[in-house]
Amino acid sequence: MSTPLEGPDQGGIATLDRELEELIREENLEPGDHERFSHYVKKEKILESALTGKPVRALCGKKWTPGRDPEKFPVCPTCKEIYESLVG
């Protein structure tokens, strides 16, 4: 006889926890121009996001889950300005 707590695919509390985490993650995403620009984010954060699905935060403060080709969009002017002030 199995119980709902035996594994993550069995439903029960584990399923509710995953669903709650997903809702919280979606609520924390900021709407905005991240759909129109490519943003500067540390490479390791992009990789982590690809593996875990967690959102990243760009230099400009935008928070989102990457999923589009950044080569297809212009660079975010705010990210570019912040990056240039840090580098030079």
N, C-alpha and C positions, 0 to 999 in steps of 0.2 A: 504494500500500500504506500503510495507516495503522498507527500505533503506539499503545499504550495511553496515552502521555503527551501526545497531541495535544490533548485537550480534556477538560474535567471530566466530560462525559457518556460518554466512551469507556471508562471503567473504569480498571483499573490502579491506580497509586499515588494519583492524585487521588481516586478513590473510597475507597480505604482511609483516606486522610487525613481525608476528610469523615466517614466512619464512626467513626474514632477520636475526632475532635473532638466528635461527638454523644455518644459514650459518656462522655467526660470531663465534658461539660456536664451530663449526667444524673446522674452520680455526685456532682457538687458541689451539687446541689439539696438543700436541707434539708427533711425532712418536718416537719410541725407544723401550727400553727393557721392557716397562710395560706389554707387552704381555708374557714375559718370567719369570717375577718375581712377587711376591706379595710385596706390598709396605706398609709402615707405614703411616697411616692417622688417624687423630682424629676421634673417633667413631661418634661424633655428625655431622661431615662433611660427613661421609658415609651415615648416615640417611638422612641428608639434600639432598644429591645427589640422593638417592633412591626416595625421594618425589618430587624433582623438576627436576631431569635430568641434573642438572648442574655438570660440571666436578669438581674433587677434585685435590688438590696438595699434593703430598707425601713429606716426609721429604727431600728426595733427589732432589725435585724440579720437578719431573715428573707430568704432568697434564693430566688427562684422566677421562672418565666416567666409574666408576666401573660396572662390569657386570658379572664377572667370580668368581668362587669359589677360594679364596686365599689359601685354604688348598692344592690345587693341584699344587702349584708352590713354588719354593724355595724363601726365603726372599731376597729382594734386598740387596746386600752387602753395598751399600752406605747408605740406610735407616738404616740398622742395626748398622753401625758404628756411625752415627749421634745420633741415639737413645741411644746407650750405652754411648756416651760421655755426653749426657744430664742427664742420670740416675745415672751414677756412676762415 
